[in-house]
Amino acid sequence: MVFGKWFWIRTVEVWLTARLLASPSFHRLVGRVHQKVQHFRHGIPPEEMGGTNIDNNGPGLKKFVDYFREEIKDQFKGKPPNKF
């Protein structure tokens, strides 16, 4: 026998390893494990906790623009600026 049993075991091992590394589900699993380790070591980053809402263009921006328009109109009319 030219090839021993170790040759065939090694061949099957290489084939199985290649299939595992080509599998998308294996890479997703490794990615999730990596993410959990990073969260454990460094904490959860703010962008994954919902962010800071800086980009929120809700009623706050509209109120500011309305107030700014009103102040500009008052200045053109000669009224003194409002004090808070």
HTML snippet that shows the backbone in 3Dmol.js (N, CA, C, O; Angstrom):
<script src="https://3Dmol.org/build/3Dmol-min.js"></script>
<div id="view" style="width:600px;height:400px;position:relative"></div>
<script>
const pdb = `
ATOM      1  N   MET A   1       0.843  -1.171   0.000  1.00  0.00           N
ATOM      2  CA  MET A   1       0.000   0.000   0.000  1.00  0.00           C
ATOM      3  C   MET A   1       0.893   1.240   0.000  1.00  0.00           C
ATOM      4  O   MET A   1       1.705   1.448   0.901  1.00  0.00           O
ATOM      5  N   VAL A   2       0.715   2.052  -1.037  1.00  0.00           N
ATOM      6  CA  VAL A   2       1.563   3.227  -1.212  1.00  0.00           C
ATOM      7  C   VAL A   2       1.180   4.306  -0.201  1.00  0.00           C
ATOM      8  O   VAL A   2       2.050   4.892   0.443  1.00  0.00           O
ATOM      9  N   PHE A   3      -0.114   4.569  -0.063  1.00  0.00           N
ATOM     10  CA  PHE A   3      -0.591   5.585   0.865  1.00  0.00           C
ATOM     11  C   PHE A   3      -1.048   4.909   2.141  1.00  0.00           C
ATOM     12  O   PHE A   3      -1.771   3.914   2.106  1.00  0.00           O
ATOM     13  N   GLY A   4      -0.623   5.454   3.260  1.00  0.00           N
ATOM     14  CA  GLY A   4      -1.069   4.918   4.539  1.00  0.00           C
ATOM     15  C   GLY A   4      -2.414   5.514   4.923  1.00  0.00           C
ATOM     16  O   GLY A   4      -2.956   6.379   4.234  1.00  0.00           O
ATOM     17  N   LYS A   5      -2.933   5.029   6.039  1.00  0.00           N
ATOM     18  CA  LYS A   5      -4.239   5.543   6.478  1.00  0.00           C
ATOM     19  C   LYS A   5      -4.151   7.009   6.874  1.00  0.00           C
ATOM     20  O   LYS A   5      -5.154   7.720   6.808  1.00  0.00           O
ATOM     21  N   TRP A   6      -2.964   7.483   7.289  1.00  0.00           N
ATOM     22  CA  TRP A   6      -2.829   8.889   7.683  1.00  0.00           C
ATOM     23  C   TRP A   6      -2.985   9.832   6.504  1.00  0.00           C
ATOM     24  O   TRP A   6      -3.471  10.953   6.655  1.00  0.00           O
ATOM     25  N   PHE A   7      -2.574   9.378   5.339  1.00  0.00           N
ATOM     26  CA  PHE A   7      -2.735  10.181   4.130  1.00  0.00           C
ATOM     27  C   PHE A   7      -4.216  10.445   3.863  1.00  0.00           C
ATOM     28  O   PHE A   7      -4.601  11.577   3.570  1.00  0.00           O
ATOM     29  N   TRP A   8      -5.039   9.415   3.961  1.00  0.00           N
ATOM     30  CA  TRP A   8      -6.468   9.571   3.692  1.00  0.00           C
ATOM     31  C   TRP A   8      -7.154  10.398   4.775  1.00  0.00           C
ATOM     32  O   TRP A   8      -8.060  11.179   4.487  1.00  0.00           O
ATOM     33  N   ILE A   9      -6.722  10.224   6.010  1.00  0.00           N
ATOM     34  CA  ILE A   9      -7.306  11.039   7.093  1.00  0.00           C
ATOM     35  C   ILE A   9      -6.959  12.508   6.866  1.00  0.00           C
ATOM     36  O   ILE A   9      -7.809  13.384   7.026  1.00  0.00           O
ATOM     37  N   ARG A  10      -5.713  12.771   6.493  1.00  0.00           N
ATOM     38  CA  ARG A  10      -5.287  14.150   6.231  1.00  0.00           C
ATOM     39  C   ARG A  10      -6.030  14.732   5.033  1.00  0.00           C
ATOM     40  O   ARG A  10      -6.403  15.905   5.052  1.00  0.00           O
ATOM     41  N   THR A  11      -6.251  13.928   3.990  1.00  0.00           N
ATOM     42  CA  THR A  11      -6.979  14.378   2.805  1.00  0.00           C
ATOM     43  C   THR A  11      -8.410  14.767   3.165  1.00  0.00           C
ATOM     44  O   THR A  11      -8.900  15.810   2.730  1.00  0.00           O
ATOM     45  N   VAL A  12      -9.072  13.943   3.948  1.00  0.00           N
ATOM     46  CA  VAL A  12     -10.442  14.248   4.372  1.00  0.00           C
ATOM     47  C   VAL A  12     -10.452  15.496   5.256  1.00  0.00           C
ATOM     48  O   VAL A  12     -11.355  16.325   5.149  1.00  0.00           O
ATOM     49  N   GLU A  13      -9.461  15.627   6.120  1.00  0.00           N
ATOM     50  CA  GLU A  13      -9.371  16.805   6.991  1.00  0.00           C
ATOM     51  C   GLU A  13      -9.216  18.089   6.169  1.00  0.00           C
ATOM     52  O   GLU A  13      -9.875  19.089   6.456  1.00  0.00           O
ATOM     53  N   VAL A  14      -8.368  18.070   5.171  1.00  0.00           N
ATOM     54  CA  VAL A  14      -8.162  19.239   4.306  1.00  0.00           C
ATOM     55  C   VAL A  14      -9.437  19.568   3.552  1.00  0.00           C
ATOM     56  O   VAL A  14      -9.808  20.737   3.442  1.00  0.00           O
ATOM     57  N   TRP A  15     -10.114  18.549   3.032  1.00  0.00           N
ATOM     58  CA  TRP A  15     -11.356  18.770   2.299  1.00  0.00           C
ATOM     59  C   TRP A  15     -12.435  19.378   3.197  1.00  0.00           C
ATOM     60  O   TRP A  15     -13.123  20.319   2.800  1.00  0.00           O
ATOM     61  N   LEU A  16     -12.580  18.829   4.423  1.00  0.00           N
ATOM     62  CA  LEU A  16     -13.577  19.368   5.355  1.00  0.00           C
ATOM     63  C   LEU A  16     -13.239  20.796   5.770  1.00  0.00           C
ATOM     64  O   LEU A  16     -14.135  21.632   5.890  1.00  0.00           O
ATOM     65  N   THR A  17     -11.974  21.080   5.986  1.00  0.00           N
ATOM     66  CA  THR A  17     -11.565  22.432   6.358  1.00  0.00           C
ATOM     67  C   THR A  17     -11.869  23.412   5.229  1.00  0.00           C
ATOM     68  O   THR A  17     -12.354  24.515   5.481  1.00  0.00           O
ATOM     69  N   ALA A  18     -11.593  23.024   4.003  1.00  0.00           N
ATOM     70  CA  ALA A  18     -11.880  23.886   2.857  1.00  0.00           C
ATOM     71  C   ALA A  18     -13.370  24.160   2.735  1.00  0.00           C
ATOM     72  O   ALA A  18     -13.772  25.289   2.456  1.00  0.00           O
ATOM     73  N   ARG A  19     -14.187  23.144   2.940  1.00  0.00           N
ATOM     74  CA  ARG A  19     -15.645  23.340   2.880  1.00  0.00           C
ATOM     75  C   ARG A  19     -16.127  24.262   3.986  1.00  0.00           C
ATOM     76  O   ARG A  19     -16.988  25.112   3.759  1.00  0.00           O
ATOM     77  N   LEU A  20     -15.570  24.096   5.193  1.00  0.00           N
ATOM     78  CA  LEU A  20     -15.962  24.935   6.316  1.00  0.00           C
ATOM     79  C   LEU A  20     -15.590  26.389   6.060  1.00  0.00           C
ATOM     80  O   LEU A  20     -16.400  27.283   6.304  1.00  0.00           O
ATOM     81  N   LEU A  21     -14.380  26.639   5.574  1.00  0.00           N
ATOM     82  CA  LEU A  21     -13.940  28.010   5.328  1.00  0.00           C
ATOM     83  C   LEU A  21     -14.662  28.655   4.154  1.00  0.00           C
ATOM     84  O   LEU A  21     -14.693  29.882   4.058  1.00  0.00           O
ATOM     85  N   ALA A  22     -15.240  27.868   3.267  1.00  0.00           N
ATOM     86  CA  ALA A  22     -15.999  28.408   2.139  1.00  0.00           C
ATOM     87  C   ALA A  22     -17.460  28.669   2.505  1.00  0.00           C
ATOM     88  O   ALA A  22     -18.204  29.234   1.702  1.00  0.00           O
ATOM     89  N   SER A  23     -17.870  28.275   3.680  1.00  0.00           N
ATOM     90  CA  SER A  23     -19.271  28.375   4.077  1.00  0.00           C
ATOM     91  C   SER A  23     -19.608  29.781   4.600  1.00  0.00           C
ATOM     92  O   SER A  23     -18.939  30.262   5.514  1.00  0.00           O
ATOM     93  N   PRO A  24     -20.633  30.451   4.040  1.00  0.00           N
ATOM     94  CA  PRO A  24     -21.044  31.763   4.535  1.00  0.00           C
ATOM     95  C   PRO A  24     -21.574  31.710   5.975  1.00  0.00           C
ATOM     96  O   PRO A  24     -21.383  32.650   6.746  1.00  0.00           O
ATOM     97  N   SER A  25     -22.230  30.622   6.324  1.00  0.00           N
ATOM     98  CA  SER A  25     -22.762  30.526   7.687  1.00  0.00           C
ATOM     99  C   SER A  25     -21.628  30.458   8.716  1.00  0.00           C
ATOM    100  O   SER A  25     -21.765  30.987   9.819  1.00  0.00           O
ATOM    101  N   PHE A  26     -20.523  29.818   8.368  1.00  0.00           N
ATOM    102  CA  PHE A  26     -19.367  29.774   9.269  1.00  0.00           C
ATOM    103  C   PHE A  26     -18.817  31.189   9.476  1.00  0.00           C
ATOM    104  O   PHE A  26     -18.466  31.559  10.596  1.00  0.00           O
ATOM    105  N   HIS A  27     -18.743  31.975   8.406  1.00  0.00           N
ATOM    106  CA  HIS A  27     -18.223  33.344   8.519  1.00  0.00           C
ATOM    107  C   HIS A  27     -19.164  34.236   9.326  1.00  0.00           C
ATOM    108  O   HIS A  27     -18.707  35.102  10.071  1.00  0.00           O
ATOM    109  N   ARG A  28     -20.482  34.029   9.182  1.00  0.00           N
ATOM    110  CA  ARG A  28     -21.438  34.782  10.008  1.00  0.00           C
ATOM    111  C   ARG A  28     -21.263  34.442  11.481  1.00  0.00           C
ATOM    112  O   ARG A  28     -21.289  35.327  12.337  1.00  0.00           O
ATOM    113  N   LEU A  29     -21.083  33.147  11.776  1.00  0.00           N
ATOM    114  CA  LEU A  29     -20.877  32.706  13.155  1.00  0.00           C
ATOM    115  C   LEU A  29     -19.612  33.335  13.736  1.00  0.00           C
ATOM    116  O   LEU A  29     -19.625  33.841  14.859  1.00  0.00           O
ATOM    117  N   VAL A  30     -18.523  33.303  12.972  1.00  0.00           N
ATOM    118  CA  VAL A  30     -17.271  33.891  13.441  1.00  0.00           C
ATOM    119  C   VAL A  30     -17.440  35.401  13.640  1.00  0.00           C
ATOM    120  O   VAL A  30     -16.902  35.959  14.596  1.00  0.00           O
ATOM    121  N   GLY A  31     -18.174  36.061  12.757  1.00  0.00           N
ATOM    122  CA  GLY A  31     -18.426  37.496  12.887  1.00  0.00           C
ATOM    123  C   GLY A  31     -19.203  37.812  14.157  1.00  0.00           C
ATOM    124  O   GLY A  31     -18.888  38.780  14.849  1.00  0.00           O
ATOM    125  N   ARG A  32     -20.219  37.002  14.471  1.00  0.00           N
ATOM    126  CA  ARG A  32     -20.998  37.227  15.696  1.00  0.00           C
ATOM    127  C   ARG A  32     -20.152  37.019  16.941  1.00  0.00           C
ATOM    128  O   ARG A  32     -20.244  37.790  17.896  1.00  0.00           O
ATOM    129  N   VAL A  33     -19.326  35.975  16.930  1.00  0.00           N
ATOM    130  CA  VAL A  33     -18.444  35.730  18.076  1.00  0.00           C
ATOM    131  C   VAL A  33     -17.473  36.900  18.239  1.00  0.00           C
ATOM    132  O   VAL A  33     -17.244  37.360  19.358  1.00  0.00           O
ATOM    133  N   HIS A  34     -16.910  37.377  17.152  1.00  0.00           N
ATOM    134  CA  HIS A  34     -15.991  38.510  17.202  1.00  0.00           C
ATOM    135  C   HIS A  34     -16.685  39.748  17.758  1.00  0.00           C
ATOM    136  O   HIS A  34     -16.117  40.463  18.583  1.00  0.00           O
ATOM    137  N   GLN A  35     -17.910  40.002  17.307  1.00  0.00           N
ATOM    138  CA  GLN A  35     -18.662  41.153  17.790  1.00  0.00           C
ATOM    139  C   GLN A  35     -18.929  41.049  19.289  1.00  0.00           C
ATOM    140  O   GLN A  35     -18.792  42.038  20.008  1.00  0.00           O
ATOM    141  N   LYS A  36     -19.306  39.871  19.766  1.00  0.00           N
ATOM    142  CA  LYS A  36     -19.560  39.691  21.198  1.00  0.00           C
ATOM    143  C   LYS A  36     -18.287  39.924  22.007  1.00  0.00           C
ATOM    144  O   LYS A  36     -18.332  40.555  23.062  1.00  0.00           O
ATOM    145  N   VAL A  37     -17.159  39.422  21.522  1.00  0.00           N
ATOM    146  CA  VAL A  37     -15.892  39.620  22.230  1.00  0.00           C
ATOM    147  C   VAL A  37     -15.534  41.104  22.264  1.00  0.00           C
ATOM    148  O   VAL A  37     -15.107  41.614  23.300  1.00  0.00           O
ATOM    149  N   GLN A  38     -15.705  41.800  21.136  1.00  0.00           N
ATOM    150  CA  GLN A  38     -15.397  43.232  21.102  1.00  0.00           C
ATOM    151  C   GLN A  38     -16.313  44.014  22.031  1.00  0.00           C
ATOM    152  O   GLN A  38     -15.856  44.938  22.705  1.00  0.00           O
ATOM    153  N   HIS A  39     -17.598  43.666  22.084  1.00  0.00           N
ATOM    154  CA  HIS A  39     -18.532  44.347  22.991  1.00  0.00           C
ATOM    155  C   HIS A  39     -18.153  44.084  24.442  1.00  0.00           C
ATOM    156  O   HIS A  39     -18.263  44.974  25.286  1.00  0.00           O
ATOM    157  N   PHE A  40     -17.710  42.874  24.734  1.00  0.00           N
ATOM    158  CA  PHE A  40     -17.311  42.546  26.098  1.00  0.00           C
ATOM    159  C   PHE A  40     -16.057  43.313  26.495  1.00  0.00           C
ATOM    160  O   PHE A  40     -15.964  43.814  27.616  1.00  0.00           O
ATOM    161  N   ARG A  41     -15.096  43.407  25.584  1.00  0.00           N
ATOM    162  CA  ARG A  41     -13.824  44.068  25.893  1.00  0.00           C
ATOM    163  C   ARG A  41     -13.936  45.584  25.905  1.00  0.00           C
ATOM    164  O   ARG A  41     -13.344  46.237  26.765  1.00  0.00           O
ATOM    165  N   HIS A  42     -14.696  46.167  24.951  1.00  0.00           N
ATOM    166  CA  HIS A  42     -14.688  47.618  24.774  1.00  0.00           C
ATOM    167  C   HIS A  42     -16.043  48.274  25.022  1.00  0.00           C
ATOM    168  O   HIS A  42     -16.146  49.500  24.969  1.00  0.00           O
ATOM    169  N   GLY A  43     -17.062  47.504  25.286  1.00  0.00           N
ATOM    170  CA  GLY A  43     -18.401  48.062  25.456  1.00  0.00           C
ATOM    171  C   GLY A  43     -19.099  48.205  24.109  1.00  0.00           C
ATOM    172  O   GLY A  43     -18.475  48.092  23.054  1.00  0.00           O
ATOM    173  N   ILE A  44     -20.386  48.452  24.164  1.00  0.00           N
ATOM    174  CA  ILE A  44     -21.173  48.597  22.945  1.00  0.00           C
ATOM    175  C   ILE A  44     -20.963  50.007  22.398  1.00  0.00           C
ATOM    176  O   ILE A  44     -21.121  50.976  23.140  1.00  0.00           O
ATOM    177  N   PRO A  45     -20.608  50.149  21.108  1.00  0.00           N
ATOM    178  CA  PRO A  45     -20.399  51.483  20.546  1.00  0.00           C
ATOM    179  C   PRO A  45     -21.711  52.257  20.459  1.00  0.00           C
ATOM    180  O   PRO A  45     -22.772  51.656  20.293  1.00  0.00           O
ATOM    181  N   PRO A  46     -21.650  53.592  20.569  1.00  0.00           N
ATOM    182  CA  PRO A  46     -22.871  54.406  20.561  1.00  0.00           C
ATOM    183  C   PRO A  46     -23.716  54.232  19.305  1.00  0.00           C
ATOM    184  O   PRO A  46     -24.943  54.293  19.381  1.00  0.00           O
ATOM    185  N   GLU A  47     -23.084  54.014  18.146  1.00  0.00           N
ATOM    186  CA  GLU A  47     -23.875  53.880  16.922  1.00  0.00           C
ATOM    187  C   GLU A  47     -24.724  52.624  16.913  1.00  0.00           C
ATOM    188  O   GLU A  47     -25.705  52.558  16.173  1.00  0.00           O
ATOM    189  N   GLU A  48     -24.373  51.621  17.718  1.00  0.00           N
ATOM    190  CA  GLU A  48     -25.198  50.422  17.808  1.00  0.00           C
ATOM    191  C   GLU A  48     -26.259  50.547  18.892  1.00  0.00           C
ATOM    192  O   GLU A  48     -27.147  49.700  18.987  1.00  0.00           O
ATOM    193  N   MET A  49     -26.180  51.585  19.704  1.00  0.00           N
ATOM    194  CA  MET A  49     -27.180  51.794  20.751  1.00  0.00           C
ATOM    195  C   MET A  49     -28.208  52.840  20.335  1.00  0.00           C
ATOM    196  O   MET A  49     -28.969  53.323  21.172  1.00  0.00           O
ATOM    197  N   GLY A  50     -28.239  53.191  19.061  1.00  0.00           N
ATOM    198  CA  GLY A  50     -29.232  54.150  18.597  1.00  0.00           C
ATOM    199  C   GLY A  50     -28.624  55.490  18.258  1.00  0.00           C
ATOM    200  O   GLY A  50     -29.344  56.364  17.776  1.00  0.00           O
ATOM    201  N   GLY A  51     -27.359  55.699  18.479  1.00  0.00           N
ATOM    202  CA  GLY A  51     -26.706  56.947  18.112  1.00  0.00           C
ATOM    203  C   GLY A  51     -27.023  58.073  19.070  1.00  0.00           C
ATOM    204  O   GLY A  51     -27.515  57.859  20.178  1.00  0.00           O
ATOM    205  N   THR A  52     -26.731  59.273  18.614  1.00  0.00           N
ATOM    206  CA  THR A  52     -26.905  60.455  19.460  1.00  0.00           C
ATOM    207  C   THR A  52     -28.064  61.330  19.016  1.00  0.00           C
ATOM    208  O   THR A  52     -28.331  62.362  19.632  1.00  0.00           O
ATOM    209  N   ASN A  53     -28.755  60.933  17.957  1.00  0.00           N
ATOM    210  CA  ASN A  53     -29.896  61.675  17.423  1.00  0.00           C
ATOM    211  C   ASN A  53     -29.504  63.071  16.955  1.00  0.00           C
ATOM    212  O   ASN A  53     -30.345  63.970  16.958  1.00  0.00           O
ATOM    213  N   ILE A  54     -28.259  63.278  16.556  1.00  0.00           N
ATOM    214  CA  ILE A  54     -27.840  64.574  16.027  1.00  0.00           C
ATOM    215  C   ILE A  54     -28.529  64.840  14.696  1.00  0.00           C
ATOM    216  O   ILE A  54     -28.844  65.987  14.380  1.00  0.00           O
ATOM    217  N   ASP A  55     -28.763  63.802  13.923  1.00  0.00           N
ATOM    218  CA  ASP A  55     -29.370  63.967  12.608  1.00  0.00           C
ATOM    219  C   ASP A  55     -30.883  64.077  12.667  1.00  0.00           C
ATOM    220  O   ASP A  55     -31.534  64.129  11.623  1.00  0.00           O
ATOM    221  N   ASN A  56     -31.452  64.114  13.845  1.00  0.00           N
ATOM    222  CA  ASN A  56     -32.902  64.201  13.992  1.00  0.00           C
ATOM    223  C   ASN A  56     -33.365  65.595  13.584  1.00  0.00           C
ATOM    224  O   ASN A  56     -33.065  66.576  14.265  1.00  0.00           O
ATOM    225  N   ASN A  57     -34.088  65.684  12.486  1.00  0.00           N
ATOM    226  CA  ASN A  57     -34.613  66.964  12.012  1.00  0.00           C
ATOM    227  C   ASN A  57     -36.086  67.071  12.369  1.00  0.00           C
ATOM    228  O   ASN A  57     -36.917  67.380  11.515  1.00  0.00           O
ATOM    229  N   GLY A  58     -36.401  66.823  13.596  1.00  0.00           N
ATOM    230  CA  GLY A  58     -37.784  66.848  14.052  1.00  0.00           C
ATOM    231  C   GLY A  58     -38.262  68.252  14.345  1.00  0.00           C
ATOM    232  O   GLY A  58     -37.801  69.203  13.714  1.00  0.00           O
ATOM    233  N   PRO A  59     -39.177  68.405  15.289  1.00  0.00           N
ATOM    234  CA  PRO A  59     -39.779  69.702  15.567  1.00  0.00           C
ATOM    235  C   PRO A  59     -38.773  70.726  16.099  1.00  0.00           C
ATOM    236  O   PRO A  59     -39.021  71.926  15.989  1.00  0.00           O
ATOM    237  N   GLY A  60     -37.662  70.298  16.662  1.00  0.00           N
ATOM    238  CA  GLY A  60     -36.681  71.239  17.192  1.00  0.00           C
ATOM    239  C   GLY A  60     -36.128  72.148  16.111  1.00  0.00           C
ATOM    240  O   GLY A  60     -36.002  73.354  16.322  1.00  0.00           O
ATOM    241  N   LEU A  61     -35.795  71.583  14.946  1.00  0.00           N
ATOM    242  CA  LEU A  61     -35.258  72.379  13.852  1.00  0.00           C
ATOM    243  C   LEU A  61     -36.324  73.314  13.299  1.00  0.00           C
ATOM    244  O   LEU A  61     -36.030  74.466  12.984  1.00  0.00           O
ATOM    245  N   LYS A  62     -37.540  72.842  13.178  1.00  0.00           N
ATOM    246  CA  LYS A  62     -38.622  73.693  12.668  1.00  0.00           C
ATOM    247  C   LYS A  62     -38.884  74.863  13.605  1.00  0.00           C
ATOM    248  O   LYS A  62     -39.086  75.989  13.150  1.00  0.00           O
ATOM    249  N   LYS A  63     -38.881  74.607  14.913  1.00  0.00           N
ATOM    250  CA  LYS A  63     -39.090  75.690  15.875  1.00  0.00           C
ATOM    251  C   LYS A  63     -37.973  76.720  15.772  1.00  0.00           C
ATOM    252  O   LYS A  63     -38.223  77.924  15.842  1.00  0.00           O
ATOM    253  N   PHE A  64     -36.723  76.239  15.605  1.00  0.00           N
ATOM    254  CA  PHE A  64     -35.597  77.156  15.493  1.00  0.00           C
ATOM    255  C   PHE A  64     -35.733  78.027  14.245  1.00  0.00           C
ATOM    256  O   PHE A  64     -35.527  79.239  14.312  1.00  0.00           O
ATOM    257  N   VAL A  65     -36.079  77.417  13.102  1.00  0.00           N
ATOM    258  CA  VAL A  65     -36.204  78.179  11.857  1.00  0.00           C
ATOM    259  C   VAL A  65     -37.329  79.203  11.986  1.00  0.00           C
ATOM    260  O   VAL A  65     -37.168  80.342  11.547  1.00  0.00           O
ATOM    261  N   ASP A  66     -38.462  78.828  12.576  1.00  0.00           N
ATOM    262  CA  ASP A  66     -39.562  79.780  12.768  1.00  0.00           C
ATOM    263  C   ASP A  66     -39.146  80.941  13.663  1.00  0.00           C
ATOM    264  O   ASP A  66     -39.440  82.099  13.365  1.00  0.00           O
ATOM    265  N   TYR A  67     -38.461  80.628  14.758  1.00  0.00           N
ATOM    266  CA  TYR A  67     -37.999  81.675  15.670  1.00  0.00           C
ATOM    267  C   TYR A  67     -36.987  82.579  14.978  1.00  0.00           C
ATOM    268  O   TYR A  67     -37.035  83.797  15.150  1.00  0.00           O
ATOM    269  N   PHE A  68     -36.075  82.010  14.201  1.00  0.00           N
ATOM    270  CA  PHE A  68     -35.063  82.788  13.490  1.00  0.00           C
ATOM    271  C   PHE A  68     -35.727  83.725  12.487  1.00  0.00           C
ATOM    272  O   PHE A  68     -35.347  84.892  12.393  1.00  0.00           O
ATOM    273  N   ARG A  69     -36.722  83.230  11.732  1.00  0.00           N
ATOM    274  CA  ARG A  69     -37.456  84.061  10.766  1.00  0.00           C
ATOM    275  C   ARG A  69     -38.142  85.230  11.464  1.00  0.00           C
ATOM    276  O   ARG A  69     -38.101  86.368  10.997  1.00  0.00           O
ATOM    277  N   GLU A  70     -38.774  84.918  12.596  1.00  0.00           N
ATOM    278  CA  GLU A  70     -39.479  85.958  13.350  1.00  0.00           C
ATOM    279  C   GLU A  70     -38.502  87.031  13.835  1.00  0.00           C
ATOM    280  O   GLU A  70     -38.813  88.220  13.773  1.00  0.00           O
ATOM    281  N   GLU A  71     -37.335  86.624  14.312  1.00  0.00           N
ATOM    282  CA  GLU A  71     -36.338  87.586  14.781  1.00  0.00           C
ATOM    283  C   GLU A  71     -35.819  88.449  13.640  1.00  0.00           C
ATOM    284  O   GLU A  71     -35.617  89.649  13.830  1.00  0.00           O
ATOM    285  N   ILE A  72     -35.599  87.877  12.463  1.00  0.00           N
ATOM    286  CA  ILE A  72     -35.134  88.658  11.317  1.00  0.00           C
ATOM    287  C   ILE A  72     -36.192  89.681  10.909  1.00  0.00           C
ATOM    288  O   ILE A  72     -35.869  90.831  10.612  1.00  0.00           O
ATOM    289  N   LYS A  73     -37.462  89.255  10.896  1.00  0.00           N
ATOM    290  CA  LYS A  73     -38.542  90.193  10.562  1.00  0.00           C
ATOM    291  C   LYS A  73     -38.595  91.333  11.565  1.00  0.00           C
ATOM    292  O   LYS A  73     -38.756  92.493  11.184  1.00  0.00           O
ATOM    293  N   ASP A  74     -38.459  91.004  12.859  1.00  0.00           N
ATOM    294  CA  ASP A  74     -38.491  92.045  13.897  1.00  0.00           C
ATOM    295  C   ASP A  74     -37.324  93.014  13.740  1.00  0.00           C
ATOM    296  O   ASP A  74     -37.494  94.213  13.959  1.00  0.00           O
ATOM    297  N   GLN A  75     -36.172  92.534  13.373  1.00  0.00           N
ATOM    298  CA  GLN A  75     -35.020  93.418  13.195  1.00  0.00           C
ATOM    299  C   GLN A  75     -35.211  94.357  12.017  1.00  0.00           C
ATOM    300  O   GLN A  75     -34.802  95.516  12.076  1.00  0.00           O
ATOM    301  N   PHE A  76     -35.833  93.867  10.941  1.00  0.00           N
ATOM    302  CA  PHE A  76     -36.109  94.744   9.803  1.00  0.00           C
ATOM    303  C   PHE A  76     -37.145  95.813  10.158  1.00  0.00           C
ATOM    304  O   PHE A  76     -37.106  96.921   9.624  1.00  0.00           O
ATOM    305  N   LYS A  77     -38.068  95.477  11.059  1.00  0.00           N
ATOM    306  CA  LYS A  77     -39.087  96.442  11.490  1.00  0.00           C
ATOM    307  C   LYS A  77     -38.522  97.421  12.518  1.00  0.00           C
ATOM    308  O   LYS A  77     -39.169  98.422  12.825  1.00  0.00           O
ATOM    309  N   GLY A  78     -37.351  97.157  13.046  1.00  0.00           N
ATOM    310  CA  GLY A  78     -36.741  98.058  14.000  1.00  0.00           C
ATOM    311  C   GLY A  78     -37.057  97.733  15.432  1.00  0.00           C
ATOM    312  O   GLY A  78     -36.759  98.543  16.310  1.00  0.00           O
ATOM    313  N   LYS A  79     -37.649  96.583  15.722  1.00  0.00           N
ATOM    314  CA  LYS A  79     -37.955  96.197  17.090  1.00  0.00           C
ATOM    315  C   LYS A  79     -36.695  95.720  17.791  1.00  0.00           C
ATOM    316  O   LYS A  79     -35.821  95.140  17.147  1.00  0.00           O
ATOM    317  N   PRO A  80     -36.579  95.949  19.097  1.00  0.00           N
ATOM    318  CA  PRO A  80     -35.411  95.425  19.822  1.00  0.00           C
ATOM    319  C   PRO A  80     -35.492  93.892  19.922  1.00  0.00           C
ATOM    320  O   PRO A  80     -36.582  93.320  19.925  1.00  0.00           O
ATOM    321  N   PRO A  81     -34.327  93.240  20.003  1.00  0.00           N
ATOM    322  CA  PRO A  81     -34.351  91.774  20.091  1.00  0.00           C
ATOM    323  C   PRO A  81     -34.960  91.305  21.415  1.00  0.00           C
ATOM    324  O   PRO A  81     -34.832  91.971  22.443  1.00  0.00           O
ATOM    325  N   ASN A  82     -35.620  90.154  21.368  1.00  0.00           N
ATOM    326  CA  ASN A  82     -36.216  89.567  22.574  1.00  0.00           C
ATOM    327  C   ASN A  82     -35.112  89.036  23.487  1.00  0.00           C
ATOM    328  O   ASN A  82     -34.149  88.425  23.024  1.00  0.00           O
ATOM    329  N   LYS A  83     -35.261  89.271  24.753  1.00  0.00           N
ATOM    330  CA  LYS A  83     -34.331  88.704  25.747  1.00  0.00           C
ATOM    331  C   LYS A  83     -34.990  87.464  26.346  1.00  0.00           C
ATOM    332  O   LYS A  83     -36.205  87.437  26.537  1.00  0.00           O
ATOM    333  N   PHE A  84     -34.223  86.482  26.629  1.00  0.00           N
ATOM    334  CA  PHE A  84     -34.773  85.249  27.201  1.00  0.00           C
ATOM    335  C   PHE A  84     -35.045  85.435  28.638  1.00  0.00           C
ATOM    336  O   PHE A  84     -35.511  84.510  29.303  1.00  0.00           O
TER     337      PHE A  84
END
`;
const viewer = $3Dmol.createViewer("view");
viewer.addModel(pdb, "pdb");
viewer.setStyle({}, {cartoon: {color: "spectrum"}});
viewer.zoomTo();
viewer.render();
</script>
